[in-house]
Amino acid sequence: MFEVVYMKAEFEPWWMFSGWEEAIQSRQAFENIQEAEVYLHEMLAILKEKHPHARAQEDCFFAYWSEDEKIFCEACDEDLQIYHGVLLLKEGQPFRKNKTI
């Protein structure tokens, strides 16, 4: 099973810090990679339209952000950037074509 996961957090999706699942906003499951990739590309196009900054890693992690979207961290006494992250997973693990990371 493949999944496309959308998360919103103060860190990029490739970090997958402990508890990262709490930042998940939505997840969509697919039986095959072709269906997952169609949905993934649709989601990335929407995020690209809304956010001027983007970065990808390993063909399975995607981050989008806008400079003006931040949250204040009381513990660190500073503003933290909010990232809109998308992950492509296979059986719950990061996936890129021909290789599971």
C-alpha positions as CSV (number, residue, x, y, z in Angstrom):
1,M,0.0,0.0,0.0
2,F,1.2,3.5,-0.9
3,E,0.3,6.7,1.0
4,V,0.5,10.4,0.4
5,V,0.7,12.2,3.7
6,Y,0.2,16.0,4.2
7,M,1.6,17.5,7.3
8,K,2.0,21.0,8.7
9,A,4.8,21.6,11.2
10,E,7.7,23.8,12.3
11,F,10.1,21.3,10.6
12,E,10.6,19.9,7.2
13,P,9.0,16.5,6.5
14,W,12.3,14.6,6.0
15,W,13.3,15.0,9.6
16,M,10.5,12.7,10.8
17,F,11.2,13.7,14.4
18,S,9.7,11.5,17.1
19,G,6.0,12.2,17.2
20,W,5.9,13.7,13.7
21,E,2.6,11.9,13.0
22,E,0.9,14.4,15.3
23,A,1.5,17.0,12.6
24,I,-0.4,15.0,9.9
25,Q,-3.3,16.9,8.4
26,S,-4.4,14.3,5.9
27,R,-3.3,11.0,4.5
28,Q,-4.6,9.2,1.4
29,A,-4.0,5.4,0.7
30,F,-3.5,3.9,-2.8
31,E,-3.1,0.3,-4.0
32,N,-0.5,1.2,-6.6
33,I,2.3,3.8,-7.2
34,Q,0.6,5.2,-10.3
35,E,-2.5,6.3,-8.4
36,A,-0.3,7.7,-5.6
37,E,1.8,9.7,-8.0
38,V,-1.2,11.3,-9.7
39,Y,-2.5,12.4,-6.3
40,L,0.9,13.5,-5.2
41,H,1.5,15.7,-8.2
42,E,-2.0,17.3,-7.8
43,M,-1.2,18.1,-4.2
44,L,2.3,19.5,-5.0
45,A,0.8,21.7,-7.7
46,I,-1.7,23.2,-5.2
47,L,1.0,23.8,-2.6
48,K,3.4,25.4,-5.2
49,E,0.6,27.8,-6.2
50,K,0.2,28.9,-2.6
51,H,3.8,29.0,-1.3
52,P,6.7,30.7,-3.0
53,H,9.4,28.5,-1.4
54,A,9.9,24.8,-2.0
55,R,12.5,22.1,-1.4
56,A,12.5,18.3,-2.1
57,Q,14.6,15.4,-0.9
58,E,14.9,11.8,-2.1
59,D,11.9,12.1,-4.4
60,C,9.6,11.3,-1.5
61,F,9.8,14.4,0.8
62,F,8.5,17.8,-0.3
63,A,8.3,21.0,1.8
64,Y,6.6,24.3,0.9
65,W,6.5,27.5,2.9
66,S,5.8,31.2,2.9
67,E,8.0,33.6,4.8
68,D,5.0,35.2,6.6
69,E,3.7,31.9,8.0
70,K,5.4,31.5,11.4
71,I,4.5,30.4,14.9
72,F,5.9,31.8,18.1
73,C,7.8,29.3,20.2
74,E,7.6,30.2,23.9
75,A,10.2,27.7,24.9
76,C,12.8,29.1,22.5
77,D,11.5,32.7,22.5
78,E,11.5,33.1,18.7
79,D,9.3,32.7,15.6
80,L,9.5,29.3,13.9
81,Q,8.8,28.8,10.2
82,I,5.7,26.7,9.4
83,Y,6.3,24.1,6.7
84,H,3.7,22.3,4.6
85,G,5.2,18.9,4.0
86,V,4.2,16.0,1.8
87,L,5.6,12.5,2.1
88,L,5.3,9.5,-0.3
89,L,5.2,6.3,1.7
90,K,5.1,2.6,1.0
91,E,4.0,0.3,3.8
92,G,4.6,3.3,6.2
93,Q,8.2,4.0,5.1
94,P,9.6,6.8,2.8
95,F,9.5,5.6,-0.8
96,R,11.2,6.6,-4.0
97,K,11.1,4.7,-7.3
98,N,13.0,1.5,-7.2
99,K,14.2,2.0,-3.7
100,T,12.9,2.3,-0.1
101,I,14.9,4.6,2.0
